[in-house]
Amino acid sequence: MSATTATTTSALSWPAGLKRFIAREIETNGGRHDEAEIYAAPAGDVGLAGGPGSISWEINGDLASLIVGGTAAILMEVLHPSVMDGVYTQSSYRTDPLRRARNTLGYVLRTTFGSTRAATAVIERVKAVHAGVSGVAPTGATYRALDPELIGWVHTCIPWAVMTAFDRTKRPLSIDEKDRYLREQALIGRMGGAERVPESVAELNDYVERMRPQMAMTYQTVDFLGFLEGRVDQLQPIGRKERFDRWVAVRASMGLMPEWARRMTGTYQPDLIYRAFFAPLDRLKARLVRSAYPAPPCVAMAHQRAGAIAFSAPSSIS
Ligand code: HEM
């Protein structure tokens, strides 16, 4: 998107009722993320990801990019059959999908905007959860979640998808900015148990090519995709319109990812259709989120803590 288009589109205003509805949906599904003990103190602490002025604070502070990129990140993570097996057999995603969504978003926000102590604590807590996750994937591979290679893959999919969403829907990022973002986020991946994670776009491209032969759709991935699209294992019946919306949202988000991944997951759309329909949809969704709920409260809290000038986060949604 050109700078001119970005300026023009961000100047559009949406009806207040629509913005309130979206803000409520975001808080209901994703949580509020305003815990004082995590984000408010100690004064001057910039946390793990670089603090004010860092590219991590700019990108991960843009809730729209986290939302638009989130589905693609999750689907890319579970394209690794061992990750898929862990999630499929040992996670509560079917029975408590909202808790899973909040915890995953919370992890990204806490590790980037939380105090050093709170960010380290959440990483250690999640590592302890992972220590109990192991099994045998449908491919026959024995795995444990704390395998540094698996942690590295799951870690990488998150900044990869979020940075691509930011680049496509907010403003184009230079290679240098992408390199800095991957480097800042790599520390979090290593603290989570990965050994080597890509720290530049060049390393990311090599890494993805190296990992690609391990990716596959198993019956579990097919089910999981069906769950995301509202077709399989729903707690309550989902109407046709909602199923269609989810089908579209999955394809729009996966449009951020390489063609091989879209083909493998069956979410491929010809470029022309992607450019004419799905990409504008990602941008529209991002604009709506930015207008209704630009950043969770923790972003302003973290700026205040670190001593920078806070920008306003939305007040409590009623
Ligand atoms: C850096 C990499 C990873 C991150 C950031 C991550 C993130 C998370 C988070 C935030 C939770 C929720 C913990 C809670 O609050 O209860 C979780 C749970 C879980 N993770 Fe991971 N994860 C990673 C890697 C993996 C891998 C490699 C596997 C599987 C091989 C895996 C499987 C699971 C499972 C099965 C749960 C339990 C979920 C539940 O109770 O519903 N994770 N992970």
py3Dmol code that shows the C-alpha trace and the ligand (Angstrom):
import py3Dmol

protein = """\
ATOM      1  CA  MET A   1       0.000   0.000   0.000  1.00  0.00           C
ATOM      2  CA  SER A   2       1.386   3.400  -0.896  1.00  0.00           C
ATOM      3  CA  ALA A   3       1.881   6.133   1.695  1.00  0.00           C
ATOM      4  CA  THR A   4      -0.852   8.151  -0.006  1.00  0.00           C
ATOM      5  CA  THR A   5      -3.353   5.318   0.199  1.00  0.00           C
ATOM      6  CA  ALA A   6      -2.449   4.707   3.830  1.00  0.00           C
ATOM      7  CA  THR A   7      -3.049   8.360   4.690  1.00  0.00           C
ATOM      8  CA  THR A   8      -6.316   8.506   2.794  1.00  0.00           C
ATOM      9  CA  THR A   9      -7.693   5.289   4.276  1.00  0.00           C
ATOM     10  CA  SER A  10      -6.690   6.069   7.846  1.00  0.00           C
ATOM     11  CA  ALA A  11      -8.525   9.385   7.523  1.00  0.00           C
ATOM     12  CA  LEU A  12     -11.822   7.553   6.942  1.00  0.00           C
ATOM     13  CA  SER A  13     -13.989   7.376  10.013  1.00  0.00           C
ATOM     14  CA  TRP A  14     -16.297   4.526  10.936  1.00  0.00           C
ATOM     15  CA  PRO A  15     -19.663   4.748  12.705  1.00  0.00           C
ATOM     16  CA  ALA A  16     -19.189   4.916  16.483  1.00  0.00           C
ATOM     17  CA  GLY A  17     -21.594   1.989  17.040  1.00  0.00           C
ATOM     18  CA  LEU A  18     -19.556  -0.240  14.746  1.00  0.00           C
ATOM     19  CA  LYS A  19     -16.327   0.733  16.508  1.00  0.00           C
ATOM     20  CA  ARG A  20     -17.830  -0.043  19.918  1.00  0.00           C
ATOM     21  CA  PHE A  21     -19.047  -3.410  18.654  1.00  0.00           C
ATOM     22  CA  ILE A  22     -15.618  -4.295  17.273  1.00  0.00           C
ATOM     23  CA  ALA A  23     -13.842  -3.137  20.421  1.00  0.00           C
ATOM     24  CA  ARG A  24     -16.168  -5.303  22.517  1.00  0.00           C
ATOM     25  CA  GLU A  25     -15.575  -8.310  20.286  1.00  0.00           C
ATOM     26  CA  ILE A  26     -11.813  -7.813  20.541  1.00  0.00           C
ATOM     27  CA  GLU A  27     -11.861  -7.662  24.327  1.00  0.00           C
ATOM     28  CA  THR A  28     -14.261 -10.604  24.624  1.00  0.00           C
ATOM     29  CA  ASN A  29     -12.240 -12.834  22.327  1.00  0.00           C
ATOM     30  CA  GLY A  30      -8.705 -11.612  22.946  1.00  0.00           C
ATOM     31  CA  GLY A  31      -8.803 -10.284  26.507  1.00  0.00           C
ATOM     32  CA  ARG A  32      -7.981  -6.796  27.827  1.00  0.00           C
ATOM     33  CA  HIS A  33      -4.292  -7.112  28.747  1.00  0.00           C
ATOM     34  CA  ASP A  34      -3.979  -4.372  31.348  1.00  0.00           C
ATOM     35  CA  GLU A  35      -2.583  -6.176  34.401  1.00  0.00           C
ATOM     36  CA  ALA A  36      -0.684  -3.598  36.478  1.00  0.00           C
ATOM     37  CA  GLU A  37       1.642  -6.224  37.964  1.00  0.00           C
ATOM     38  CA  ILE A  38       2.824  -7.129  34.456  1.00  0.00           C
ATOM     39  CA  TYR A  39       2.934  -3.814  32.627  1.00  0.00           C
ATOM     40  CA  ALA A  40       3.042  -0.912  35.111  1.00  0.00           C
ATOM     41  CA  ALA A  41       6.319  -1.292  36.995  1.00  0.00           C
ATOM     42  CA  PRO A  42       9.213  -0.971  37.653  1.00  0.00           C
ATOM     43  CA  ALA A  43       9.712   2.541  36.285  1.00  0.00           C
ATOM     44  CA  GLY A  44      12.331   2.754  33.568  1.00  0.00           C
ATOM     45  CA  ASP A  45      12.244  -0.969  32.698  1.00  0.00           C
ATOM     46  CA  VAL A  46      12.104  -1.381  28.897  1.00  0.00           C
ATOM     47  CA  GLY A  47      11.432  -5.133  29.041  1.00  0.00           C
ATOM     48  CA  LEU A  48      12.889  -7.791  26.754  1.00  0.00           C
ATOM     49  CA  ALA A  49      12.100  -6.591  23.247  1.00  0.00           C
ATOM     50  CA  GLY A  50      13.820  -3.221  23.016  1.00  0.00           C
ATOM     51  CA  GLY A  51      11.368  -0.764  24.567  1.00  0.00           C
ATOM     52  CA  PRO A  52      10.083   2.534  23.159  1.00  0.00           C
ATOM     53  CA  GLY A  53      11.470   3.290  19.712  1.00  0.00           C
ATOM     54  CA  SER A  54      12.123  -0.381  18.990  1.00  0.00           C
ATOM     55  CA  ILE A  55      10.539  -1.901  15.935  1.00  0.00           C
ATOM     56  CA  SER A  56       9.074  -4.666  18.140  1.00  0.00           C
ATOM     57  CA  TRP A  57       7.084  -2.100  20.101  1.00  0.00           C
ATOM     58  CA  GLU A  58       5.830  -0.531  16.897  1.00  0.00           C
ATOM     59  CA  ILE A  59       4.828  -3.792  15.187  1.00  0.00           C
ATOM     60  CA  ASN A  60       3.540  -5.799  18.164  1.00  0.00           C
ATOM     61  CA  GLY A  61       1.778  -2.689  19.451  1.00  0.00           C
ATOM     62  CA  ASP A  62      -0.357  -2.723  16.325  1.00  0.00           C
ATOM     63  CA  LEU A  63      -3.177  -5.018  17.368  1.00  0.00           C
ATOM     64  CA  ALA A  64      -4.484  -5.135  13.794  1.00  0.00           C
ATOM     65  CA  SER A  65      -1.279  -6.848  12.599  1.00  0.00           C
ATOM     66  CA  LEU A  66      -1.480  -9.367  15.445  1.00  0.00           C
ATOM     67  CA  ILE A  67      -5.076 -10.156  14.494  1.00  0.00           C
ATOM     68  CA  VAL A  68      -4.599 -10.274  10.708  1.00  0.00           C
ATOM     69  CA  GLY A  69      -1.378 -12.311  10.995  1.00  0.00           C
ATOM     70  CA  GLY A  70      -2.541 -14.496  13.883  1.00  0.00           C
ATOM     71  CA  THR A  71      -4.474 -17.098  11.920  1.00  0.00           C
ATOM     72  CA  ALA A  72      -1.642 -17.567   9.428  1.00  0.00           C
ATOM     73  CA  ALA A  73       0.890 -17.899  12.268  1.00  0.00           C
ATOM     74  CA  ILE A  74      -1.179 -20.634  13.933  1.00  0.00           C
ATOM     75  CA  LEU A  75      -1.741 -22.559  10.713  1.00  0.00           C
ATOM     76  CA  MET A  76       1.949 -22.359   9.778  1.00  0.00           C
ATOM     77  CA  GLU A  77       2.955 -23.613  13.260  1.00  0.00           C
ATOM     78  CA  VAL A  78       0.764 -26.695  12.990  1.00  0.00           C
ATOM     79  CA  LEU A  79       1.955 -27.540   9.489  1.00  0.00           C
ATOM     80  CA  HIS A  80       4.719 -29.273  11.429  1.00  0.00           C
ATOM     81  CA  PRO A  81       3.046 -32.645  12.177  1.00  0.00           C
ATOM     82  CA  SER A  82       4.683 -32.951  15.619  1.00  0.00           C
ATOM     83  CA  VAL A  83       3.440 -29.515  16.675  1.00  0.00           C
ATOM     84  CA  MET A  84       0.028 -30.448  15.285  1.00  0.00           C
ATOM     85  CA  ASP A  85      -0.051 -33.679  17.274  1.00  0.00           C
ATOM     86  CA  GLY A  86       0.838 -31.857  20.504  1.00  0.00           C
ATOM     87  CA  VAL A  87      -1.891 -29.291  19.986  1.00  0.00           C
ATOM     88  CA  TYR A  88      -4.421 -31.849  18.690  1.00  0.00           C
ATOM     89  CA  THR A  89      -3.996 -34.376  21.474  1.00  0.00           C
ATOM     90  CA  GLN A  90      -2.962 -32.245  24.462  1.00  0.00           C
ATOM     91  CA  SER A  91      -4.445 -28.774  24.139  1.00  0.00           C
ATOM     92  CA  SER A  92      -7.838 -27.370  25.055  1.00  0.00           C
ATOM     93  CA  TYR A  93      -8.339 -25.564  21.752  1.00  0.00           C
ATOM     94  CA  ARG A  94     -11.647 -27.347  21.025  1.00  0.00           C
ATOM     95  CA  THR A  95     -13.160 -27.062  24.481  1.00  0.00           C
ATOM     96  CA  ASP A  96     -11.844 -23.623  25.441  1.00  0.00           C
ATOM     97  CA  PRO A  97     -10.883 -21.755  22.260  1.00  0.00           C
ATOM     98  CA  LEU A  98     -11.211 -18.297  23.847  1.00  0.00           C
ATOM     99  CA  ARG A  99      -8.759 -19.116  26.633  1.00  0.00           C
ATOM    100  CA  ARG A 100      -6.292 -20.377  24.057  1.00  0.00           C
ATOM    101  CA  ALA A 101      -6.673 -17.206  21.972  1.00  0.00           C
ATOM    102  CA  ARG A 102      -6.185 -14.973  25.019  1.00  0.00           C
ATOM    103  CA  ASN A 103      -3.182 -16.917  26.277  1.00  0.00           C
ATOM    104  CA  THR A 104      -1.470 -16.848  22.907  1.00  0.00           C
ATOM    105  CA  LEU A 105      -2.076 -13.121  22.372  1.00  0.00           C
ATOM    106  CA  GLY A 106      -1.119 -12.536  26.010  1.00  0.00           C
ATOM    107  CA  TYR A 107       2.176 -14.331  25.449  1.00  0.00           C
ATOM    108  CA  VAL A 108       3.143 -12.042  22.566  1.00  0.00           C
ATOM    109  CA  LEU A 109       2.074  -8.898  24.456  1.00  0.00           C
ATOM    110  CA  ARG A 110       3.673  -9.879  27.761  1.00  0.00           C
ATOM    111  CA  THR A 111       6.991 -10.868  26.244  1.00  0.00           C
ATOM    112  CA  THR A 112       7.181  -7.626  24.249  1.00  0.00           C
ATOM    113  CA  PHE A 113       5.556  -5.076  26.601  1.00  0.00           C
ATOM    114  CA  GLY A 114       5.743  -6.710  30.052  1.00  0.00           C
ATOM    115  CA  SER A 115       8.440  -5.771  32.548  1.00  0.00           C
ATOM    116  CA  THR A 116      11.597  -7.866  32.263  1.00  0.00           C
ATOM    117  CA  ARG A 117      10.548  -9.830  35.309  1.00  0.00           C
ATOM    118  CA  ALA A 118       6.963 -10.467  34.150  1.00  0.00           C
ATOM    119  CA  ALA A 119       8.067 -11.371  30.616  1.00  0.00           C
ATOM    120  CA  THR A 120      10.651 -13.804  31.937  1.00  0.00           C
ATOM    121  CA  ALA A 121       8.076 -15.311  34.299  1.00  0.00           C
ATOM    122  CA  VAL A 122       5.544 -15.966  31.516  1.00  0.00           C
ATOM    123  CA  ILE A 123       8.227 -17.569  29.359  1.00  0.00           C
ATOM    124  CA  GLU A 124       9.211 -19.855  32.244  1.00  0.00           C
ATOM    125  CA  ARG A 125       5.569 -20.694  32.992  1.00  0.00           C
ATOM    126  CA  VAL A 126       4.842 -21.630  29.379  1.00  0.00           C
ATOM    127  CA  LYS A 127       8.049 -23.685  29.281  1.00  0.00           C
ATOM    128  CA  ALA A 128       6.778 -25.585  32.310  1.00  0.00           C
ATOM    129  CA  VAL A 129       3.489 -26.277  30.454  1.00  0.00           C
ATOM    130  CA  HIS A 130       5.494 -27.522  27.469  1.00  0.00           C
ATOM    131  CA  ALA A 131       7.636 -29.782  29.641  1.00  0.00           C
ATOM    132  CA  GLY A 132       4.596 -32.060  29.966  1.00  0.00           C
ATOM    133  CA  VAL A 133       3.829 -32.173  26.227  1.00  0.00           C
ATOM    134  CA  SER A 134       5.201 -35.091  24.211  1.00  0.00           C
ATOM    135  CA  GLY A 135       3.957 -37.900  21.985  1.00  0.00           C
ATOM    136  CA  VAL A 136       4.123 -39.715  18.684  1.00  0.00           C
ATOM    137  CA  ALA A 137       2.895 -37.838  15.610  1.00  0.00           C
ATOM    138  CA  PRO A 138       0.881 -39.592  12.846  1.00  0.00           C
ATOM    139  CA  THR A 139       4.130 -39.537  10.832  1.00  0.00           C
ATOM    140  CA  GLY A 140       5.604 -41.935  13.422  1.00  0.00           C
ATOM    141  CA  ALA A 141       7.983 -39.283  14.793  1.00  0.00           C
ATOM    142  CA  THR A 142       8.449 -39.211  18.552  1.00  0.00           C
ATOM    143  CA  TYR A 143       8.533 -35.652  19.801  1.00  0.00           C
ATOM    144  CA  ARG A 144       8.572 -33.441  22.863  1.00  0.00           C
ATOM    145  CA  ALA A 145       7.391 -29.838  22.758  1.00  0.00           C
ATOM    146  CA  LEU A 146      10.616 -28.601  24.333  1.00  0.00           C
ATOM    147  CA  ASP A 147      12.670 -29.907  21.392  1.00  0.00           C
ATOM    148  CA  PRO A 148      14.589 -26.723  20.433  1.00  0.00           C
ATOM    149  CA  GLU A 149      13.794 -27.320  16.759  1.00  0.00           C
ATOM    150  CA  LEU A 150      10.022 -27.402  17.384  1.00  0.00           C
ATOM    151  CA  ILE A 151      10.162 -24.383  19.679  1.00  0.00           C
ATOM    152  CA  GLY A 152      12.208 -22.588  17.020  1.00  0.00           C
ATOM    153  CA  TRP A 153       9.587 -23.309  14.346  1.00  0.00           C
ATOM    154  CA  VAL A 154       6.610 -22.193  16.441  1.00  0.00           C
ATOM    155  CA  HIS A 155       8.497 -19.103  17.581  1.00  0.00           C
ATOM    156  CA  THR A 156       9.460 -18.135  14.020  1.00  0.00           C
ATOM    157  CA  CYS A 157       5.951 -18.416  12.596  1.00  0.00           C
ATOM    158  CA  ILE A 158       4.694 -15.672  14.914  1.00  0.00           C
ATOM    159  CA  PRO A 159       7.034 -12.747  14.039  1.00  0.00           C
ATOM    160  CA  TRP A 160       7.079 -13.919  10.409  1.00  0.00           C
ATOM    161  CA  ALA A 161       3.281 -13.649  10.014  1.00  0.00           C
ATOM    162  CA  VAL A 162       2.868 -10.535  12.175  1.00  0.00           C
ATOM    163  CA  MET A 163       5.626  -8.619  10.406  1.00  0.00           C
ATOM    164  CA  THR A 164       4.159  -9.570   7.008  1.00  0.00           C
ATOM    165  CA  ALA A 165       0.708  -8.402   8.130  1.00  0.00           C
ATOM    166  CA  PHE A 166       2.176  -5.084   9.303  1.00  0.00           C
ATOM    167  CA  ASP A 167       4.113  -4.687   6.051  1.00  0.00           C
ATOM    168  CA  ARG A 168       1.021  -5.331   3.918  1.00  0.00           C
ATOM    169  CA  THR A 169      -1.595  -3.454   5.933  1.00  0.00           C
ATOM    170  CA  LYS A 170       0.149  -0.635   7.836  1.00  0.00           C
ATOM    171  CA  ARG A 171       3.290   0.506   6.086  1.00  0.00           C
ATOM    172  CA  PRO A 172       5.984  -1.209   4.039  1.00  0.00           C
ATOM    173  CA  LEU A 173       8.932  -2.260   6.189  1.00  0.00           C
ATOM    174  CA  SER A 174      12.501  -1.947   4.935  1.00  0.00           C
ATOM    175  CA  ILE A 175      14.733  -5.018   5.025  1.00  0.00           C
ATOM    176  CA  ASP A 176      16.684  -3.346   7.810  1.00  0.00           C
ATOM    177  CA  GLU A 177      13.515  -2.898   9.880  1.00  0.00           C
ATOM    178  CA  LYS A 178      12.498  -6.523   9.311  1.00  0.00           C
ATOM    179  CA  ASP A 179      16.001  -7.662  10.298  1.00  0.00           C
ATOM    180  CA  ARG A 180      15.834  -5.593  13.483  1.00  0.00           C
ATOM    181  CA  TYR A 181      12.375  -6.963  14.329  1.00  0.00           C
ATOM    182  CA  LEU A 182      13.444 -10.587  13.840  1.00  0.00           C
ATOM    183  CA  ARG A 183      16.600  -9.953  15.900  1.00  0.00           C
ATOM    184  CA  GLU A 184      14.650  -8.345  18.773  1.00  0.00           C
ATOM    185  CA  GLN A 185      12.120 -11.182  18.789  1.00  0.00           C
ATOM    186  CA  ALA A 186      14.806 -13.878  18.543  1.00  0.00           C
ATOM    187  CA  LEU A 187      15.807 -13.280  22.153  1.00  0.00           C
ATOM    188  CA  ILE A 188      12.289 -14.290  23.214  1.00  0.00           C
ATOM    189  CA  GLY A 189      12.457 -17.432  21.058  1.00  0.00           C
ATOM    190  CA  ARG A 190      15.769 -18.447  22.598  1.00  0.00           C
ATOM    191  CA  MET A 191      14.504 -17.807  26.127  1.00  0.00           C
ATOM    192  CA  GLY A 192      11.519 -20.028  25.225  1.00  0.00           C
ATOM    193  CA  GLY A 193      13.908 -22.907  24.468  1.00  0.00           C
ATOM    194  CA  ALA A 194      14.900 -22.499  20.815  1.00  0.00           C
ATOM    195  CA  GLU A 195      18.577 -22.751  19.976  1.00  0.00           C
ATOM    196  CA  ARG A 196      18.871 -20.981  16.649  1.00  0.00           C
ATOM    197  CA  VAL A 197      16.143 -18.798  15.216  1.00  0.00           C
ATOM    198  CA  PRO A 198      16.363 -16.550  12.157  1.00  0.00           C
ATOM    199  CA  GLU A 199      17.531 -13.027  12.965  1.00  0.00           C
ATOM    200  CA  SER A 200      17.290 -11.503   9.490  1.00  0.00           C
ATOM    201  CA  VAL A 201      15.134 -11.798   6.386  1.00  0.00           C
ATOM    202  CA  ALA A 202      17.928 -13.704   4.622  1.00  0.00           C
ATOM    203  CA  GLU A 203      18.155 -16.159   7.515  1.00  0.00           C
ATOM    204  CA  LEU A 204      14.360 -16.452   7.630  1.00  0.00           C
ATOM    205  CA  ASN A 205      14.185 -17.373   3.933  1.00  0.00           C
ATOM    206  CA  ASP A 206      16.937 -20.006   4.333  1.00  0.00           C
ATOM    207  CA  TYR A 207      15.385 -21.341   7.502  1.00  0.00           C
ATOM    208  CA  VAL A 208      11.901 -21.721   6.002  1.00  0.00           C
ATOM    209  CA  GLU A 209      13.346 -23.564   2.987  1.00  0.00           C
ATOM    210  CA  ARG A 210      15.266 -25.880   5.336  1.00  0.00           C
ATOM    211  CA  MET A 211      12.189 -26.614   7.460  1.00  0.00           C
ATOM    212  CA  ARG A 212       9.793 -26.931   4.525  1.00  0.00           C
ATOM    213  CA  PRO A 213      10.388 -30.665   3.791  1.00  0.00           C
ATOM    214  CA  GLN A 214       9.134 -31.456   7.302  1.00  0.00           C
ATOM    215  CA  MET A 215       5.796 -29.720   6.758  1.00  0.00           C
ATOM    216  CA  ALA A 216       2.731 -31.811   5.944  1.00  0.00           C
ATOM    217  CA  MET A 217      -1.022 -31.988   6.297  1.00  0.00           C
ATOM    218  CA  THR A 218      -2.111 -34.927   8.436  1.00  0.00           C
ATOM    219  CA  TYR A 219      -5.674 -35.908   9.310  1.00  0.00           C
ATOM    220  CA  GLN A 220      -5.164 -33.764  12.420  1.00  0.00           C
ATOM    221  CA  THR A 221      -4.309 -30.659  10.399  1.00  0.00           C
ATOM    222  CA  VAL A 222      -7.354 -31.246   8.186  1.00  0.00           C
ATOM    223  CA  ASP A 223      -9.531 -31.401  11.327  1.00  0.00           C
ATOM    224  CA  PHE A 224      -7.826 -28.381  12.861  1.00  0.00           C
ATOM    225  CA  LEU A 225      -8.390 -26.319   9.718  1.00  0.00           C
ATOM    226  CA  GLY A 226     -12.015 -27.476   9.755  1.00  0.00           C
ATOM    227  CA  PHE A 227     -12.224 -26.260  13.346  1.00  0.00           C
ATOM    228  CA  LEU A 228     -10.815 -22.832  12.424  1.00  0.00           C
ATOM    229  CA  GLU A 229     -13.335 -22.620   9.599  1.00  0.00           C
ATOM    230  CA  GLY A 230     -16.228 -23.560  11.897  1.00  0.00           C
ATOM    231  CA  ARG A 231     -16.974 -26.913  10.207  1.00  0.00           C
ATOM    232  CA  VAL A 232     -15.562 -29.463  12.687  1.00  0.00           C
ATOM    233  CA  ASP A 233     -15.820 -30.030  16.456  1.00  0.00           C
ATOM    234  CA  GLN A 234     -17.697 -26.831  17.300  1.00  0.00           C
ATOM    235  CA  LEU A 235     -19.070 -26.461  20.821  1.00  0.00           C
ATOM    236  CA  GLN A 236     -22.225 -24.984  19.339  1.00  0.00           C
ATOM    237  CA  PRO A 237     -23.584 -25.011  15.788  1.00  0.00           C
ATOM    238  CA  ILE A 238     -22.184 -22.287  13.553  1.00  0.00           C
ATOM    239  CA  GLY A 239     -24.362 -20.673  10.895  1.00  0.00           C
ATOM    240  CA  ARG A 240     -23.527 -20.577   7.198  1.00  0.00           C
ATOM    241  CA  LYS A 241     -22.654 -16.896   7.185  1.00  0.00           C
ATOM    242  CA  GLU A 242     -20.208 -17.222  10.061  1.00  0.00           C
ATOM    243  CA  ARG A 243     -18.690 -20.312   8.420  1.00  0.00           C
ATOM    244  CA  PHE A 244     -18.257 -18.337   5.198  1.00  0.00           C
ATOM    245  CA  ASP A 245     -16.677 -15.404   7.105  1.00  0.00           C
ATOM    246  CA  ARG A 246     -14.219 -17.764   8.765  1.00  0.00           C
ATOM    247  CA  TRP A 247     -13.429 -19.497   5.461  1.00  0.00           C
ATOM    248  CA  VAL A 248     -12.642 -16.112   3.951  1.00  0.00           C
ATOM    249  CA  ALA A 249     -10.632 -14.927   6.984  1.00  0.00           C
ATOM    250  CA  VAL A 250      -8.415 -18.036   6.892  1.00  0.00           C
ATOM    251  CA  ARG A 251      -7.663 -17.492   3.189  1.00  0.00           C
ATOM    252  CA  ALA A 252      -7.064 -13.779   3.619  1.00  0.00           C
ATOM    253  CA  SER A 253      -4.600 -14.409   6.464  1.00  0.00           C
ATOM    254  CA  MET A 254      -2.871 -17.280   4.640  1.00  0.00           C
ATOM    255  CA  GLY A 255      -2.388 -14.886   1.719  1.00  0.00           C
ATOM    256  CA  LEU A 256       0.485 -13.491   3.810  1.00  0.00           C
ATOM    257  CA  MET A 257       2.302 -16.814   3.511  1.00  0.00           C
ATOM    258  CA  PRO A 258       4.199 -18.401   0.610  1.00  0.00           C
ATOM    259  CA  GLU A 259       2.370 -20.148  -2.195  1.00  0.00           C
ATOM    260  CA  TRP A 260       3.633 -23.624  -1.187  1.00  0.00           C
ATOM    261  CA  ALA A 261       1.996 -23.272   2.237  1.00  0.00           C
ATOM    262  CA  ARG A 262      -1.282 -22.057   0.749  1.00  0.00           C
ATOM    263  CA  ARG A 263      -1.315 -24.983  -1.689  1.00  0.00           C
ATOM    264  CA  MET A 264      -0.454 -27.478   1.051  1.00  0.00           C
ATOM    265  CA  THR A 265      -3.281 -26.245   3.292  1.00  0.00           C
ATOM    266  CA  GLY A 266      -5.782 -25.982   0.443  1.00  0.00           C
ATOM    267  CA  THR A 267      -6.149 -22.246   1.091  1.00  0.00           C
ATOM    268  CA  TYR A 268      -4.518 -21.238  -2.202  1.00  0.00           C
ATOM    269  CA  GLN A 269      -6.258 -18.565  -4.261  1.00  0.00           C
ATOM    270  CA  PRO A 270      -4.971 -17.398  -7.644  1.00  0.00           C
ATOM    271  CA  ASP A 271      -2.948 -14.177  -7.337  1.00  0.00           C
ATOM    272  CA  LEU A 272      -5.512 -12.145  -9.221  1.00  0.00           C
ATOM    273  CA  ILE A 273      -8.283 -13.148  -6.824  1.00  0.00           C
ATOM    274  CA  TYR A 274      -6.015 -12.659  -3.841  1.00  0.00           C
ATOM    275  CA  ARG A 275      -5.084  -9.153  -4.957  1.00  0.00           C
ATOM    276  CA  ALA A 276      -8.630  -8.223  -5.935  1.00  0.00           C
ATOM    277  CA  PHE A 277     -10.455  -9.639  -2.926  1.00  0.00           C
ATOM    278  CA  PHE A 278      -8.492 -11.203  -0.068  1.00  0.00           C
ATOM    279  CA  ALA A 279      -5.694  -8.617   0.265  1.00  0.00           C
ATOM    280  CA  PRO A 280      -8.145  -5.675   0.339  1.00  0.00           C
ATOM    281  CA  LEU A 281     -10.080  -7.604   2.954  1.00  0.00           C
ATOM    282  CA  ASP A 282      -6.991  -7.900   5.168  1.00  0.00           C
ATOM    283  CA  ARG A 283      -6.445  -4.156   4.781  1.00  0.00           C
ATOM    284  CA  LEU A 284     -10.075  -3.353   5.539  1.00  0.00           C
ATOM    285  CA  LYS A 285     -10.055  -5.540   8.631  1.00  0.00           C
ATOM    286  CA  ALA A 286      -6.814  -3.925   9.802  1.00  0.00           C
ATOM    287  CA  ARG A 287      -8.225  -0.427   9.274  1.00  0.00           C
ATOM    288  CA  LEU A 288     -11.359  -1.295  11.224  1.00  0.00           C
ATOM    289  CA  VAL A 289      -9.343  -2.679  14.128  1.00  0.00           C
ATOM    290  CA  ARG A 290      -6.992   0.331  14.120  1.00  0.00           C
ATOM    291  CA  SER A 291      -9.934   2.655  14.169  1.00  0.00           C
ATOM    292  CA  ALA A 292     -11.877   0.793  16.895  1.00  0.00           C
ATOM    293  CA  TYR A 293      -9.074  -0.498  19.114  1.00  0.00           C
ATOM    294  CA  PRO A 294      -5.634   0.590  17.924  1.00  0.00           C
ATOM    295  CA  ALA A 295      -3.672  -0.991  20.785  1.00  0.00           C
ATOM    296  CA  PRO A 296      -4.420  -2.931  23.948  1.00  0.00           C
ATOM    297  CA  PRO A 297      -4.021  -0.902  27.174  1.00  0.00           C
ATOM    298  CA  CYS A 298      -0.733  -2.647  27.989  1.00  0.00           C
ATOM    299  CA  VAL A 299       1.017  -0.713  25.199  1.00  0.00           C
ATOM    300  CA  ALA A 300       0.349   2.682  26.784  1.00  0.00           C
ATOM    301  CA  MET A 301       1.136   1.228  30.232  1.00  0.00           C
ATOM    302  CA  ALA A 302       4.471  -0.059  29.001  1.00  0.00           C
ATOM    303  CA  HIS A 303       5.347   3.295  27.415  1.00  0.00           C
ATOM    304  CA  GLN A 304       4.533   5.012  30.693  1.00  0.00           C
ATOM    305  CA  ARG A 305       6.597   2.514  32.661  1.00  0.00           C
ATOM    306  CA  ALA A 306       9.575   2.844  30.386  1.00  0.00           C
ATOM    307  CA  GLY A 307       9.405   6.618  30.641  1.00  0.00           C
ATOM    308  CA  ALA A 308       8.333   7.464  27.132  1.00  0.00           C
ATOM    309  CA  ILE A 309       5.344   9.616  26.283  1.00  0.00           C
ATOM    310  CA  ALA A 310       2.285   7.389  26.348  1.00  0.00           C
ATOM    311  CA  PHE A 311      -0.148   7.410  23.508  1.00  0.00           C
ATOM    312  CA  SER A 312      -3.783   6.882  24.377  1.00  0.00           C
ATOM    313  CA  ALA A 313      -5.211   3.382  24.514  1.00  0.00           C
ATOM    314  CA  PRO A 314      -8.956   2.880  24.507  1.00  0.00           C
ATOM    315  CA  SER A 315     -10.610   3.238  27.871  1.00  0.00           C
ATOM    316  CA  SER A 316     -12.702   0.412  29.272  1.00  0.00           C
ATOM    317  CA  ILE A 317     -15.291  -0.885  26.840  1.00  0.00           C
ATOM    318  CA  SER A 318     -18.848  -0.852  28.117  1.00  0.00           C
TER     319      SER A 318
END
"""
ligand_1 = """\
43
HEM
C 8.071 -20.661 21.060
C 7.218 -21.644 20.832
C 5.896 -21.767 21.532
C 5.127 -20.791 22.101
C 5.386 -19.294 22.149
C 3.970 -21.434 22.663
C 2.969 -20.788 23.358
C 2.095 -21.422 24.178
C 1.236 -20.774 25.134
C 1.179 -19.269 25.383
C 0.529 -21.723 25.750
C -0.541 -21.522 26.815
C -0.026 -21.865 28.175
C -1.104 -21.597 29.217
O -1.253 -20.443 29.576
O -1.798 -22.524 29.612
C 0.919 -23.001 25.181
C 0.409 -24.214 25.531
C 0.603 -25.371 24.820
N 1.502 -25.552 23.813
Fe 2.777 -24.181 23.124
N 4.039 -22.777 22.397
C 5.197 -23.030 21.710
C 5.636 -24.261 21.263
C 4.878 -25.406 21.317
C 5.214 -26.665 20.671
C 6.477 -26.908 19.865
C 4.201 -27.534 20.929
C 3.989 -28.974 20.510
C 4.876 -29.785 20.036
C 3.253 -26.840 21.778
C 2.098 -27.387 22.292
C 1.371 -26.814 23.322
C 0.330 -27.508 24.071
C -0.152 -28.929 23.813
C -0.131 -26.609 25.025
C -1.198 -26.874 26.107
C -2.340 -26.045 25.719
C -3.571 -26.154 26.551
O -3.510 -26.410 27.744
O -4.610 -25.945 25.941
N 3.690 -25.557 21.972
N 1.873 -22.781 24.246
"""
view = py3Dmol.view(width=600, height=400)
view.addModel(protein, "pdb")
view.setStyle({"model": 0}, {"cartoon": {"style": "trace"}})
view.addModel(ligand_1, "xyz")
view.setStyle({"model": 1}, {"stick": {}})
view.zoomTo()
view.show()
